[in-house]
Amino acid sequence: MPRLSAAANHSILWFAAAAGLGAFGGRKGRRAALRGVLAIGGSSALASGLLKRLLPRHRPPHAAFPFVGLRRRPASSSMPSGHASSAAAFATAVAMELPVLAAPLGALALAVAYSRIYNGAHYPGDVVLGGAVGIGVAVATTKIWPLADYSPASARAVPANLARVAREPSPDGAGLTIVVNPAARSGRGENPTDELRAALPKARIVALSGADDLEQTLRDGARACRAIGVVGGDGSINTAVGVALDEQCALVVVPGGTLNHFARDLGLESPADAVRAVREGQLVAVDVGTIDEHPFVNTASFGSYSKLVEVRERLERTIGKWPALVVALVHVLRENKPFEVTIDGRPSRIWMIFVGNCAYDPPGFAPATRPQLDDGVFDVRTADGSGPWARARLIAAALTGGLGRSEVYTRRLVSSLALSTESDETLFAADGEVFHGHPEFTIRKDPRRLLVYSPAPLQSQVSERIAK
């Protein structure tokens, strides 16, 4: 107990655990580690910085607790226990992101809390209050940085007769061409080409070199085969989507990029999931949006938000989505100015605009997940740029998690938009790919549904909220 208590001094034990999660836990581990560290910071500030001053209390006398005494008795208030607060905060925060660690971290946190009573540093009530503070702060972090939802989005299954029209490949890969981006990597950091060739022996696997053209290779494959696939991130998938729609064939998505939002929404976490989708899965039909006639399956934007997306996505794998959003937002607001745009005939002055293909959660300006891939709407969010304090209001709202307030941003669910800007050439971003377009353009749904493979049935039920 004395050794455990000493290891938790200054939260060293928890910072070491966070470092291990960040180094070896993958994307989920990094998110959990960052949330745990944020919870420690908040709980320490509340327990040690505020409550100890408001609730002064002497430490237990040695005679009352004849256990192992401390070498040096702390001079601060006994209530609440800072050790218990940090332990509960970290264990709760990590467990919310990674439930599999709830039991071991919970047991370790309880042991740390008990060690403070065993050592005679705190009364039991101090430890209970500290633990309650830590749990409360950990839960409060979800208000400004929502928990990640890793469950697949829903989409309508394609009927068997339409699947035949889509020229479905056979389970061994016959009739399928898969193009591998040279930068693609599996979750283990390896190029998945050999894995795909072994799992789908009759498929045509094309590994691109630096000089090859992805779009042309996909088109050649679509004309020679019954379905096409692509190994890469959202940018590569965006290219394949356009080809699949034009050539009227189904698409196999193999996650292999830095960010795999569309693959995740389909329930695809690895190349093995994509193989299973071909062998045992089914085709689903999903919405495809277009911005200035350029297709997108995730999100689109123009103006300052294009820069925001670029900076945020560069940072989010390291520090998490919400902190990356704040850093990116401050950068964009410092470097850019609001711009004039006409939306459906109404002039507006905005900082940025986000367009999601289908409705996204949570509210605010950090949308992360979507429950459906075929709800027929766009999720349009704009940040107000009018008035002398627009910049300060937006930064303050982001830092406090208050971007859900209507005076800072607006949200609309629409089926289409007509827009125009004052610029002769507009900078767009579609699924993270930046391109130049026209000053007047529309955002609409492509009348053709994208047929794509899913490893499990994704039953679509349009919610009452979306229907309204």
C-alpha positions in Angstrom: 0.0 0.0 0.0 2.7 2.6 0.7 4.4 1.8 -2.6 1.1 2.1 -4.5 0.3 5.3 -2.8 3.7 6.7 -3.7 3.4 5.6 -7.3 0.2 7.6 -7.6 1.8 10.8 -6.3 1.3 13.6 -8.8 -0.7 11.1 -10.9 2.6 9.5 -12.2 0.9 6.1 -12.2 -2.0 7.4 -14.4 0.3 9.3 -16.8 2.3 6.2 -17.3 -0.9 4.2 -18.1 -1.9 7.0 -20.5 1.5 6.8 -22.2 1.1 3.0 -22.7 -2.4 3.4 -24.1 -1.3 6.1 -26.5 1.7 4.1 -27.7 0.1 0.7 -28.1 -3.7 1.2 -27.9 -4.3 2.4 -31.5 -6.9 5.1 -32.3 -9.2 4.1 -29.4 -6.3 3.9 -27.0 -5.1 7.4 -27.9 -8.6 8.8 -27.4 -9.0 7.0 -24.1 -5.6 8.2 -22.9 -6.3 11.8 -23.8 -9.7 11.8 -22.1 -8.1 10.3 -19.0 -5.4 13.0 -18.9 -8.1 15.7 -19.4 -10.1 14.2 -16.6 -7.1 14.2 -14.3 -6.5 17.9 -15.0 -10.0 18.8 -14.3 -10.4 16.8 -11.2 -7.1 18.0 -9.7 -8.1 21.6 -10.3 -11.4 21.1 -8.7 -10.3 18.8 -5.8 -6.9 20.3 -4.9 -7.3 23.8 -6.3 -10.8 24.6 -5.0 -12.4 22.1 -2.6 -9.4 21.8 -0.3 -9.6 25.5 0.2 -13.3 25.5 0.8 -13.3 22.4 3.0 -10.4 22.7 5.4 -9.8 19.6 7.6 -6.9 18.3 9.6 -5.2 15.0 8.6 -6.1 11.9 10.7 -4.0 11.6 13.9 -1.6 8.7 14.0 -3.4 7.2 17.0 -6.7 6.9 15.0 -5.1 5.1 12.1 -2.4 2.7 13.4 -1.3 1.6 10.0 1.8 2.5 8.0 2.5 6.1 8.7 3.7 8.6 6.1 7.3 9.8 6.0 6.0 13.3 5.6 2.4 14.2 6.4 0.9 16.6 3.8 0.1 20.1 5.0 -2.9 20.6 2.8 -6.5 19.9 3.8 -7.5 16.3 4.2 -10.8 16.8 2.3 -11.1 15.7 -0.4 -8.5 13.1 -1.4 -6.6 14.3 -4.5 -5.2 10.8 -5.1 -8.7 9.3 -5.0 -10.0 12.1 -7.3 -7.3 11.6 -9.9 -7.6 7.8 -9.8 -11.4 7.8 -10.2 -11.2 10.5 -12.9 -8.7 8.5 -15.0 -10.3 5.1 -14.5 -13.8 6.4 -15.4 -12.7 8.4 -18.4 -10.7 5.6 -19.9 -13.5 3.0 -19.2 -16.0 5.2 -21.0 -13.9 4.9 -24.2 -12.6 1.4 -23.6 -15.1 -0.6 -21.5 -12.8 -3.6 -21.5 -10.5 -1.7 -19.2 -13.2 -0.8 -16.7 -12.6 -3.7 -14.3 -8.7 -3.6 -14.1 -8.5 0.2 -13.9 -11.4 0.4 -11.5 -9.7 -2.1 -9.2 -6.5 -0.2 -9.4 -8.2 3.1 -8.6 -10.0 1.5 -5.6 -6.6 0.2 -4.4 -5.0 3.6 -4.7 -8.0 5.2 -2.8 -7.7 2.6 0.0 -4.0 3.1 0.2 -4.6 6.7 1.3 -6.7 5.4 4.2 -4.3 2.6 5.0 -1.4 5.1 5.2 -3.3 7.4 7.5 -3.4 10.3 5.0 -7.2 10.5 4.8 -10.4 9.7 6.5 -12.7 7.4 4.5 -15.1 10.3 3.8 -12.2 12.2 2.2 -11.6 9.3 -0.2 -15.3 8.9 -1.0 -15.7 12.7 -1.8 -12.5 12.6 -3.9 -13.8 9.6 -5.9 -17.1 11.3 -6.5 -15.3 14.4 -7.8 -13.2 12.4 -10.1 -16.1 10.4 -11.5 -18.1 13.6 -12.0 -15.3 15.4 -13.9 -14.8 12.4 -16.1 -18.4 12.3 -17.1 -18.4 16.0 -17.6 -15.7 15.7 -20.3 -18.3 14.1 -22.6 -20.3 17.4 -22.6 -17.5 19.2 -24.5 -15.9 16.1 -26.2 -18.5 13.5 -26.9 -17.7 9.8 -26.7 -16.8 8.1 -30.0 -19.5 6.0 -31.5 -17.9 3.0 -33.3 -21.1 1.3 -34.3 -21.9 1.1 -38.0 -24.4 3.4 -39.6 -27.5 2.0 -41.1 -28.4 1.7 -44.8 -30.9 -0.2 -46.9 -30.0 -3.6 -48.1 -30.2 -4.0 -51.9 -32.8 -6.6 -53.0 -31.5 -9.7 -54.7 -32.7 -8.7 -58.2 -30.9 -5.4 -58.0 -27.8 -7.1 -56.6 -27.6 -9.1 -59.9 -27.8 -5.8 -61.8 -24.9 -4.6 -59.7 -22.8 -7.5 -61.1 -21.9 -9.0 -57.7 -18.5 -10.8 -57.6 -18.2 -14.3 -56.4 -16.9 -15.2 -52.9 -13.5 -16.1 -54.1 -13.1 -12.6 -55.8 -13.8 -13.6 -59.4 -15.0 -10.6 -61.3 -13.5 -8.2 -58.8 -10.7 -5.7 -59.4 -9.1 -4.1 -56.3 -6.8 -1.2 -56.7 -4.3 -0.6 -53.9 -3.0 2.9 -53.1 0.8 2.6 -52.6 0.5 4.5 -49.3 -2.3 2.2 -48.0 -1.6 0.4 -44.7 -3.7 -2.0 -42.6 -4.3 -1.6 -38.9 -1.0 -3.4 -38.2 0.9 -0.9 -40.4 1.4 -3.4 -43.3 0.5 -3.1 -46.9 -2.6 -5.4 -47.3 -1.9 -6.5 -50.9 -0.6 -10.0 -50.0 -3.5 -10.5 -47.5 -6.1 -9.7 -50.2 -4.4 -11.9 -52.8 -4.5 -14.8 -50.4 -8.1 -14.3 -49.2 -9.5 -13.5 -52.7 -7.4 -15.7 -55.1 -9.5 -15.0 -58.2 -9.7 -11.2 -57.8 -7.5 -8.9 -59.8 -5.3 -7.0 -57.3 -3.6 -4.0 -58.8 -0.8 -2.3 -56.7 -0.3 1.2 -58.0 3.1 2.7 -58.4 3.7 6.4 -58.0 3.2 7.2 -61.7 -0.1 5.3 -62.1 -3.4 7.2 -62.2 -5.9 5.9 -59.6 -9.0 7.0 -61.4 -8.0 5.6 -64.8 -6.9 2.3 -63.3 -10.3 2.0 -61.5 -12.2 2.8 -64.8 -10.2 0.1 -66.6 -11.0 -2.4 -63.9 -14.7 -1.5 -63.9 -15.0 -2.1 -67.7 -13.3 -5.4 -67.4 -14.8 -6.8 -64.2 -18.1 -7.0 -62.4 -17.2 -4.8 -59.4 -14.3 -2.6 -58.2 -12.6 -2.1 -54.9 -10.1 0.3 -53.5 -7.6 0.2 -50.7 -7.0 3.6 -49.2 -8.4 6.4 -47.1 -11.4 8.7 -47.7 -9.7 10.5 -50.6 -9.0 7.3 -52.6 -12.5 6.1 -51.8 -14.0 9.4 -53.1 -12.3 8.8 -56.4 -13.6 5.2 -56.5 -17.2 6.4 -55.7 -17.3 8.6 -58.9 -16.0 5.7 -61.0 -18.5 3.2 -59.5 -21.4 5.6 -60.2 -20.3 6.3 -63.7 -19.7 2.7 -64.6 -22.7 1.4 -62.7 -20.9 -1.2 -60.7 -20.7 -2.0 -57.0 -17.9 -0.9 -54.8 -15.7 -2.8 -52.2 -14.2 -0.5 -49.6 -11.0 -1.7 -48.0 -9.8 0.6 -45.2 -6.2 1.5 -45.6 -5.8 5.2 -45.0 -5.0 7.6 -42.2 -8.6 8.3 -41.8 -11.3 5.8 -42.8 -14.6 7.5 -41.9 -16.7 5.9 -44.7 -15.3 2.5 -44.0 -16.0 2.8 -40.3 -19.6 3.8 -41.0 -20.0 0.6 -43.1 -18.6 -1.5 -40.2 -15.2 -2.0 -41.9 -12.3 -1.8 -39.5 -9.7 -3.9 -41.4 -9.0 -5.6 -44.8 -10.4 -8.8 -43.2 -13.7 -7.1 -42.7 -13.8 -6.1 -46.4 -13.0 -9.7 -47.4 -15.9 -10.9 -45.2 -18.1 -8.3 -46.9 -17.4 -9.8 -50.3 -17.7 -13.5 -49.1 -20.6 -13.3 -46.8 -22.0 -9.8 -46.7 -24.5 -8.0 -48.7 -24.8 -4.9 -50.9 -26.3 -1.8 -49.4 -27.4 1.4 -51.2 -26.1 4.7 -49.7 -26.5 8.4 -50.5 -24.0 10.3 -52.5 -23.9 14.0 -52.3 -22.4 16.4 -54.9 -20.9 19.8 -54.5 -20.3 21.7 -57.7 -20.9 18.3 -59.4 -18.1 16.7 -57.4 -19.3 13.6 -55.5 -18.8 13.0 -51.7 -19.9 10.3 -49.3 -18.8 11.9 -46.0 -18.6 15.7 -45.8 -18.0 18.7 -48.0 -17.2 22.4 -47.3 -15.8 25.5 -48.9 -14.1 28.6 -47.7 -12.4 28.6 -44.3 -13.8 25.2 -43.3 -11.6 23.6 -45.9 -8.6 24.8 -44.1 -10.1 23.8 -40.7 -10.6 20.2 -42.0 -7.0 20.1 -43.2 -5.5 21.2 -39.9 -7.9 19.2 -37.7 -7.4 15.9 -39.6 -3.6 16.3 -39.5 -3.8 16.6 -35.7 -6.7 14.5 -34.6 -5.0 11.1 -34.6 -2.4 12.4 -32.2 -4.4 14.6 -29.8 -8.0 13.6 -30.5 -10.8 15.2 -32.5 -12.1 17.8 -30.1 -8.7 19.2 -29.1 -7.6 19.1 -32.8 -10.8 21.0 -33.6 -10.0 23.7 -31.1 -6.4 24.1 -32.4 -7.6 24.2 -36.0 -10.3 26.6 -35.2 -8.0 29.1 -33.5 -5.6 28.8 -36.4 -8.3 29.4 -39.0 -9.8 32.3 -37.1 -6.4 33.9 -36.7 -5.5 33.5 -40.4 -8.8 34.0 -42.2 -11.7 36.4 -42.3 -15.5 35.9 -42.6 -16.8 35.7 -46.2 -20.0 36.6 -47.9 -22.2 33.8 -49.3 -25.7 33.6 -50.6 -27.6 30.5 -49.4 -30.9 29.7 -51.2 -31.2 33.4 -52.0 -30.3 34.7 -48.5 -27.1 36.8 -48.1 -25.0 35.7 -45.1 -21.6 36.5 -43.6 -20.1 33.4 -42.2 -16.8 32.1 -40.9 -17.2 28.6 -42.3 -19.7 26.0 -43.5 -19.9 22.2 -42.9 -22.0 20.0 -45.1 -22.6 16.4 -44.0 -23.9 13.7 -46.3 -26.8 12.7 -44.0 -27.4 13.9 -40.5 -24.5 13.9 -38.1 -24.1 13.8 -34.3 -23.4 15.4 -31.9 -24.8 19.0 -32.2 -22.2 21.8 -32.4 -19.3 22.2 -34.7 -17.5 18.9 -34.0 -19.8 16.4 -35.8 -18.3 13.0 -35.6 -20.8 10.2 -36.4 -24.0 9.6 -38.4 -26.7 7.1 -37.6 -27.7 6.5 -41.3 -26.2 6.5 -44.7 -29.4 6.9 -46.7 -31.7 9.5 -44.9 -31.9 11.8 -48.0 -30.8 15.0 -46.2 -27.7 17.1 -45.8 -26.6 18.4 -42.4 -25.6 22.0 -43.0 -23.9 23.9 -40.2 -22.6 27.5 -40.5 -20.7 29.6 -38.0 -21.8 33.3 -37.9 -19.3 35.9 -38.9 -21.3 39.0 -38.5 -20.6 41.7 -35.8 -17.4 43.0 -34.2 -17.1 40.2 -31.7 -17.8 37.2 -34.0 -14.2 35.9 -33.8 -14.1 36.0 -30.0 -17.5 34.5 -29.6 -16.7 31.5 -31.8 -13.4 30.8 -30.1 -15.0 31.1 -26.6 -17.8 28.8 -27.7 -15.3 26.2 -28.9 -13.2 26.3 -25.8 -16.2 25.9 -23.5 -18.0 23.3 -25.6 -20.8 25.8 -26.3 -21.0 25.5 -30.0 -24.5 24.1 -29.7 -25.8 27.7 -29.0 -27.9 29.2 -31.8 -26.2 32.6 -31.6 -22.9 31.1 -32.5 -23.9 28.7 -35.2 -26.9 27.4 -37.2 -27.9 24.0 -38.3 -30.3 22.9 -41.0 -31.3 19.6 -42.5 -32.0 20.1 -46.1 -32.3 18.0 -49.3 -30.4 20.5 -51.5 -28.8 24.0 -51.5 -28.1 26.7 -54.0 -25.1 28.9 -53.1 -23.0 31.6 -54.6 -19.9 33.4 -53.4 -18.2 36.7 -54.3 -15.0 34.9 -55.3 -14.2 34.2 -58.9 -12.9 30.8 -57.9 -14.1 28.9 -54.8 -11.9 26.4 -52.8 -13.9 23.3 -52.0 -13.2 20.2 -49.9 -15.0 16.9 -50.6 -14.1 14.0 -48.3 -10.9 15.8 -47.4 -9.9 16.3 -51.1 -9.5 20.0 -52.0 -10.3 21.3 -55.4 -11.2 24.6 -57.1 -14.8 25.2 -58.4 -17.3 27.8 -59.6 -18.6 30.8 -57.6 -22.2 29.6 -58.2 -22.9 26.0 -57.4 -25.4 23.6 -55.9 -25.3 20.9 -53.3 -27.6 18.0 -54.0 -28.0 14.3 -53.8 -26.9 12.3 -56.8 -30.0 10.5 -58.1 -27.9 7.3 -58.4 -27.4 5.3 -55.2 -24.0 3.9 -54.5 -24.0 0.1 -54.1 -21.3 -0.9 -51.6 -20.5 -4.0 -49.7 -21.2 -4.3 -46.0 -19.9 -7.1 -43.7 -23.3 -7.3 -41.9 -26.9 -6.3 -42.5 -27.3 -2.5 -41.9 -31.1 -2.2 -41.5 -32.2 1.3 -42.2 -35.0 2.9 -40.2 -35.5 6.7 -40.8 -35.9 8.2 -37.4 -38.7 10.6 -36.5 -36.2 13.4 -36.0 -34.9 13.0 -39.6 -38.4 12.5 -41.0 -39.4 15.8 -39.5 
